[in-house]
Amino acid sequence: MTPDLAATFLFVPGDRPERFAKAEAAGPDCVVLDLEDAVGPAAKATARDHVVSFLSGGGRGVVRMNGPATVWFAEDLAALAAAPPAGILLPKTESPAEVARVRAALPATPVLPIVETAEGIAAALDIARAEGVARLVFGTLDFQLDLGIEGAGEELDAFRAMLVLASRRAGIAPPVDGVSLAIDAPDTVEAEARRARRFGFSAKLLIHPRQVEPAARAFRPSAEELDRARRIVAASNAAAGAAIALDGRMIDAPVVEIARRLVLRHDTAR
């Protein structure tokens, strides 16, 4: 699945190639081959070699490369240019110029800037409008660290709304929410993903295979939601623009459009 449509992004350390296939088998929409936080400085070159070898051999995945301010950024770009991934997660993005540097080396590769600093959130709209950006990603943990915010729930609500608004104004896909640290609590993962969905996000970063199914479930419409949406669309089509009522409630144009988008998202993702 292309990164702009994916709902689940599962990280796997780039220096652990024996886990690449296991990550794919867990069923995420996108595997994220990680060259950044999951890989220590001494293993950066080895991880890069493993990832390039995997991609060159026909493997699929997006890559979280090292950030523009690091000593590994240029080397990552040069190596990935020989084996372009399905997308680039760009850490610590703070300006459109950083996106442009990636696109200069990988002109056909979608970029998913990770907004995880005060500067990044302040420039979110400009970043979202940069050429080649598929969608924004909220790096919640580093963002909390940068701003000294202790909670990841309502404490981040205002910033989540800013990313959803920037994405809509830029005309790109809804953003991707940050990681869940709950590995053995599927109900928590699902609840966090549902919260992100209510805010207008349509995907989530994941750090363990056991998180894939509960997160995917949260972003899928339930059978009841899908059935109602299909009935709303059918009734609207039959009415040919006239006002309609369904199940004892008036259905206006925004409700119809929400239903259409839900059906389209479901059918496209299948």
C-alpha positions as CSV (number, residue, x, y, z in Angstrom):
1,M,0.0,0.0,0.0
2,T,1.2,3.5,-0.8
3,P,2.3,5.6,2.2
4,D,-0.5,8.2,1.6
5,L,-3.2,5.5,2.1
6,A,-1.6,3.4,4.8
7,A,-3.1,3.3,8.3
8,T,-0.4,1.2,10.1
9,F,3.3,1.9,10.0
10,L,5.4,-0.7,11.8
11,F,9.1,0.1,12.7
12,V,11.8,-2.5,12.4
13,P,15.5,-1.7,13.3
14,G,17.6,-1.4,10.2
15,D,20.5,-3.3,11.7
16,R,18.2,-6.3,12.4
17,P,17.6,-7.7,8.9
18,E,16.4,-11.0,10.3
19,R,13.3,-9.1,11.5
20,F,12.4,-7.5,8.2
21,A,10.3,-10.5,7.0
22,K,8.7,-10.9,10.5
23,A,7.6,-7.2,10.3
24,E,6.1,-7.8,6.9
25,A,4.3,-11.0,8.2
26,A,2.7,-9.0,11.0
27,G,0.5,-7.4,8.3
28,P,1.1,-3.6,8.6
29,D,0.2,-1.4,5.6
30,C,3.9,-0.2,5.6
31,V,7.0,-1.5,7.2
32,V,9.3,1.3,8.3
33,L,13.0,0.3,8.0
34,D,14.6,2.5,10.7
35,L,18.0,4.0,10.4
36,E,17.4,6.6,13.1
37,D,16.4,6.1,16.8
38,A,16.4,2.3,16.7
39,V,20.1,2.2,15.5
40,G,23.1,3.2,17.6
41,P,25.8,5.4,16.1
42,A,28.2,2.5,15.7
43,A,25.7,0.5,13.7
44,K,24.5,3.2,11.3
45,A,26.6,2.1,8.4
46,T,25.7,-1.5,8.8
47,A,22.0,-0.7,9.1
48,R,22.2,1.4,5.9
49,D,23.8,-1.5,4.1
50,H,21.2,-4.0,5.2
51,V,18.3,-1.7,4.2
52,V,19.8,-0.9,0.8
53,S,20.4,-4.7,0.2
54,F,16.8,-5.4,1.2
55,L,15.3,-2.8,-1.1
56,S,17.7,-3.7,-4.0
57,G,16.5,-7.3,-3.7
58,G,12.9,-6.3,-4.2
59,G,11.9,-5.7,-0.6
60,R,9.2,-3.1,0.1
61,G,9.2,-0.5,2.8
62,V,9.5,3.1,3.8
63,V,12.7,4.3,5.4
64,R,13.1,6.5,8.4
65,M,16.5,8.0,7.6
66,N,18.6,10.1,9.9
67,G,17.7,13.8,10.2
68,P,19.1,16.7,8.3
69,A,21.2,17.9,11.2
70,T,23.0,14.6,11.6
71,V,26.3,13.5,10.2
72,W,24.6,10.5,8.6
73,F,22.0,12.4,6.5
74,A,24.0,12.8,3.3
75,E,25.3,9.2,3.4
76,D,21.7,8.0,3.9
77,L,20.5,10.0,0.9
78,A,23.4,8.8,-1.4
79,A,22.8,5.2,-0.5
80,L,19.0,5.3,-0.8
81,A,19.3,7.0,-4.2
82,A,20.5,3.7,-5.5
83,A,17.6,1.8,-4.1
84,P,14.7,4.2,-3.6
85,P,12.2,3.1,-0.9
86,A,8.4,3.5,-1.1
87,G,8.7,6.6,1.0
88,I,11.0,8.6,3.3
89,L,10.1,9.4,6.9
90,L,12.2,12.6,7.5
91,P,12.9,13.1,11.2
92,K,13.1,16.5,12.9
93,T,11.7,18.3,9.8
94,E,11.6,22.1,10.5
95,S,11.5,23.6,7.0
96,P,10.5,22.9,3.4
97,A,14.1,23.3,2.4
98,E,14.9,20.0,4.2
99,V,12.2,18.2,2.2
100,A,13.7,19.7,-0.9
101,R,17.1,18.2,-0.1
102,V,15.5,14.8,0.1
103,R,13.6,15.2,-3.1
104,A,16.8,16.4,-4.9
105,A,18.3,13.0,-4.3
106,L,15.1,11.0,-4.5
107,P,12.8,12.9,-6.9
108,A,10.1,10.3,-7.3
109,T,10.0,9.2,-3.6
110,P,7.1,10.5,-1.4
111,V,8.3,12.3,1.8
112,L,6.6,12.0,5.1
113,P,8.1,14.8,7.3
114,I,8.1,14.0,11.0
115,V,7.0,17.1,13.0
116,E,8.6,16.7,16.4
117,T,9.9,20.1,17.5
118,A,8.6,23.5,18.3
119,E,10.1,24.8,15.0
120,G,8.5,22.0,13.1
121,I,5.0,22.6,14.4
122,A,5.4,26.4,13.8
123,A,6.3,25.6,10.1
124,A,3.8,22.8,9.7
125,L,1.8,24.4,6.9
126,D,4.8,25.4,4.9
127,I,6.2,21.8,5.3
128,A,2.9,20.3,4.3
129,R,2.8,22.4,1.1
130,A,6.4,21.4,0.1
131,E,6.7,19.5,-3.2
132,G,6.7,15.8,-2.7
133,V,5.1,15.7,0.8
134,A,2.6,12.8,1.1
135,R,1.5,13.5,4.6
136,L,2.7,14.7,8.0
137,V,3.8,12.5,10.9
138,F,3.5,13.6,14.5
139,G,6.7,12.6,16.5
140,T,5.0,12.8,19.8
141,L,7.8,11.6,22.1
142,D,10.5,14.0,20.8
143,F,7.9,16.7,20.7
144,Q,7.1,16.2,24.4
145,L,10.8,16.3,25.1
146,D,11.4,19.5,23.1
147,L,8.6,21.4,24.7
148,G,8.8,19.9,28.2
149,I,5.3,18.4,28.0
150,E,4.8,15.5,30.4
151,G,1.6,13.9,29.0
152,A,0.8,12.5,25.6
153,G,-3.0,12.7,25.8
154,E,-5.0,16.0,26.1
155,E,-1.7,17.8,26.6
156,L,-1.0,17.3,22.8
157,D,-4.5,17.9,21.5
158,A,-3.9,21.4,20.3
159,F,-0.9,20.4,18.4
160,R,-2.7,17.4,16.8
161,A,-5.4,19.8,15.6
162,M,-2.7,22.0,14.1
163,L,-1.3,19.1,12.0
164,V,-4.8,18.1,10.8
165,L,-5.5,21.7,9.8
166,A,-2.2,22.1,8.0
167,S,-2.7,18.8,6.1
168,R,-6.2,19.9,5.0
169,R,-5.1,23.3,3.9
170,A,-2.2,21.8,1.9
171,G,-4.5,19.2,0.3
172,I,-2.5,16.2,1.4
173,A,-3.5,13.0,3.2
174,P,-4.5,13.2,6.9
175,P,-1.5,12.9,9.3
176,V,0.0,9.9,11.0
177,D,-0.1,9.8,14.8
178,G,2.9,9.0,17.0
179,V,3.8,5.7,18.6
180,S,2.1,3.8,21.3
181,L,4.3,2.5,24.0
182,A,1.8,-0.2,25.1
183,I,3.2,-3.5,23.8
184,D,1.0,-6.0,25.7
185,A,-2.2,-3.9,26.0
186,P,-4.1,-4.1,22.7
187,D,-7.1,-2.3,24.2
188,T,-4.8,0.7,24.9
189,V,-3.4,0.7,21.4
190,E,-6.8,0.6,19.9
191,A,-8.1,3.3,22.2
192,E,-5.1,5.6,21.3
193,A,-5.7,4.9,17.6
194,R,-9.4,5.7,17.9
195,R,-8.6,8.9,19.6
196,A,-6.3,9.9,16.8
197,R,-9.0,9.0,14.3
198,R,-11.5,11.2,16.1
199,F,-9.0,14.1,15.8
200,G,-8.7,13.6,12.0
201,F,-5.6,11.4,11.8
202,S,-5.8,8.4,9.6
203,A,-2.8,6.3,10.6
204,K,-0.5,5.5,13.5
205,L,3.2,4.6,14.0
206,L,3.8,1.3,15.7
207,I,6.8,-0.3,17.4
208,H,5.7,-3.9,17.9
209,P,3.9,-6.5,15.7
210,R,1.3,-7.1,18.4
211,Q,0.1,-3.4,17.9
212,V,-0.8,-3.9,14.2
213,E,-4.2,-5.5,14.5
214,P,-5.7,-3.3,17.2
215,A,-4.5,-0.1,15.5
216,A,-5.8,-1.3,12.1
217,R,-9.1,-2.2,13.7
218,A,-9.4,1.4,15.1
219,F,-9.0,3.0,11.7
220,R,-11.4,0.6,9.9
221,P,-15.0,1.5,10.0
222,S,-17.2,-1.0,11.9
223,A,-19.7,-3.1,9.9
224,E,-22.4,-0.9,11.3
225,E,-20.6,2.3,10.3
226,L,-20.0,1.0,6.8
227,D,-23.5,-0.2,6.3
228,R,-25.0,3.1,7.4
229,A,-22.5,5.0,5.2
230,R,-23.5,2.9,2.2
231,R,-27.2,3.5,2.8
232,I,-26.6,7.2,3.1
233,V,-24.8,7.3,-0.2
234,A,-27.4,5.2,-1.9
235,A,-30.2,7.4,-0.5
236,S,-28.4,10.5,-1.6
237,N,-27.9,9.1,-5.1
238,A,-31.5,8.1,-5.4
239,A,-32.7,11.6,-4.3
240,A,-30.7,13.3,-7.0
241,G,-29.9,16.3,-4.8
242,A,-33.2,16.5,-2.9
243,A,-33.3,16.5,0.9
244,I,-33.3,13.1,2.4
245,A,-34.1,11.4,5.7
246,L,-32.8,8.1,6.9
247,D,-33.6,6.2,10.1
248,G,-35.7,9.1,11.3
249,R,-33.0,11.7,10.9
250,M,-32.5,14.4,8.2
251,I,-29.3,13.9,6.2
252,D,-27.6,17.0,4.9
253,A,-24.8,17.5,2.5
254,P,-21.9,17.3,4.9
255,V,-23.2,14.0,6.3
256,V,-23.4,12.6,2.8
257,E,-19.9,13.7,2.0
258,I,-18.5,12.1,5.2
259,A,-20.3,8.9,4.3
260,R,-18.9,9.0,0.8
261,R,-15.3,9.5,2.1
262,L,-15.7,6.6,4.6
263,V,-16.9,4.2,1.8
264,L,-14.2,5.4,-0.5
265,R,-11.5,4.9,2.1
266,H,-12.7,1.5,3.0
267,D,-13.0,0.3,-0.7
268,T,-9.6,1.8,-1.6
269,A,-7.9,0.1,1.3
270,R,-9.2,-3.4,0.5
